[in-house]
Amino acid sequence: MKKDRLYFLTLLSIALIFLLVAMFASQYFIKVSANQLIEVQVESSKREANEIARFVEFQLANGISKNEVIENIQQTIESTNTDSWFVSVFNWSGKEVANPNKTKVNQLITSNEKLLSSLKEKNNSDDLYDLLVTNNLLNKNNTTSEIIHISPIKNSDLIVAANVNTKSISAQMNALKNNFYLIFLIMGILVIVLSFLAVRFIGSAYEKQLELKNSNLASEVINLSKLNTDLVSYREKVTDLKEETIIEEAETEETSEKSKQRILTYIRNELVPIPIKEIAFIFTENTITYVVCFDGKRSTTNASLDDMYSNLDPTIFFRANRQFIISIAAIDKIIKYGNSQLKILLQSKTSEEIIISKNKAAEFKQWLNM
């Protein structure tokens, strides 16, 4: 249940984050795309209006009558498409003299003067988008078209105007928004679902790794606990052996020959015999072999570590590594160390660390169970 709740909260978080990002990103992309669309159409309409104005100016300068010029313009633009952007001509009195829609000829223009003056001051696509769409100037006069650019004809009362079909622009902007919202919706569903599946897959893999690690750790703890239990059991056996003098006297001759009862050591220039049962551990340092008793007394011997181990009882002493021989009675704790290694803590106070390698750990466990 906790996992399901966590996955649900993860899915909810991803959805909220994507929703917040999409709210701002969609508006930005819509505006950028709309600006590009409007900019291309506006520049095309302005260029067409300016070219017609220069052409009319050229005809008037060459003696063609004004009425004939107007009639030619009307015949030229009458069949043009007015669904989006188109060109018209009006005079200084504000009357249409040429328009693709012939019914509007001789009618007063109704274009928004505020829009036209704003576009003269801010002649770029970003401002045009804000004026035409964001500020909604298109629909204030309930007209179907608005003048966005004028090009006066010199030595004449005629003005060529570039017009925009407001309903067409509104429909284009709505279609653009709907397309973007649809794209973001599909993309959002894909991102949320795929992110949720990825989180669930990664989470499941991580949980399996944790379970495996916990299982291995539990197994190692059990093994260490068993080792320490065997150690305590062996200590009790050794204590019983020490207390039972009859058993010590009944040691066989073979055992007596195999292991000595005492060894000779030196403390400075003094020769000191030490009973083997009192030895806690033996170690070598700088080619010198030291013998350490349970009471902390330390002495040296001329024998090497190999010679010492060959004269000791292998059921009591263990060659931990190249440097140490330890007595089972001196072991206090056994701790897991590194990669399948063991660390031995002794009862006697010593700063040395006794590490049993991975290769010798199995032999050490077998020795404890002897």
C-alpha positions, 0 to 999 in steps of 0.5 A: 500500500505504501508503494502504491501511494508513493507511485500515485504521488509521483504520478501526481507530481509529474502531472502538476509539474508538466501542467505548470510548464505547459501553461507558460510554454504553450502561450509562448509558443503560440505567440511566437508561431502567430507572430511568424504567421502574421509577419509574413502576411503583413509584409506581403500586404504592405509590399503589395500596397506600396507597389500599387501606389507607385504604379498608380502614381506612375500612370497619373504622371504619364497623363492617364486620367484619375477615373481610368486609373481607378477603373483599372485598379477596381478591375484588377483587385475585384477578383482577388481573395478577401479571406485574409489579406487584401488591398483597397483604395480610398480618397481623402474624404474616407470613401472607398473608390476601389475594393475587392467587394464592389458593394463597398465602393463609394461607402465610408471606411469604418476601420479603427483609426486607433489600430492604424495609428498604433501600428504606425508607431509599432511596426513589428509582428510582436506588437501587431499580435498584441494589438490584433489578438491580445488587446482584441481591437479586431472586434470592437467595431464589429467590422469584418476588416481593418486597415493595417497600412496605408500608402498615399499616392503623390499628387493625388487624393488617393490612398492605397490601403492594406486590409486584414480580414479580422474573422479570418485572422481570428479563425487562424489564431483559434486553429493555431491555439487548438493545434498547440493545445492538442500537441501539448495534451498528447505530449503531456500524456506521453511524458507522464506515462513514460516518466511514471513507468520509468520511476516504477521500473527504477524503483522496483530495481532499487528495491530488489537490490536493497532486498538482496543486500539486506539478505546478504547482510542478514546471512553474514550476521548469522554467520558471525553470530554462529562464529562467536557462539562457537567461540564462547562454547570453546572457551567454556570447554577450555575452562573445564579442561583447565579446572579438571586436573585429571584430564591434564595429567591424562594427556597422551604421550603423542600429544606431549611430544607434539606440543611443548608445555612451556617455551623459553623467552627473554626479557632484556637479558633475563631468560624467562620460561613461559607456560604455553597456556598463558600465551595470548598471542605471538607476533613478529615485528622488524624480524623480532618475535614477541610473545604476549601473555594474558596478563599483558607481559611481553617477552621475545624469542629467537625462534621464528614464527614458523618454528613457534607454530610448529611447537604449539597445539593447533587446536589451541593456536591458529596462524592468523596471518604472516604476522600473528599466531593467536590463542583461541582463549584470547579471542574476544570478538570476531567482526566482519571486515572488508570483502569477506575478511574477518577482524579479530579483537583480543581480550588483551589490550593491544593496538595491533589489528589482526586481519584474517584474509578471505582465503583463510577465513574458511580455515579459521571457521573450521578451526573454531569448530574443531 
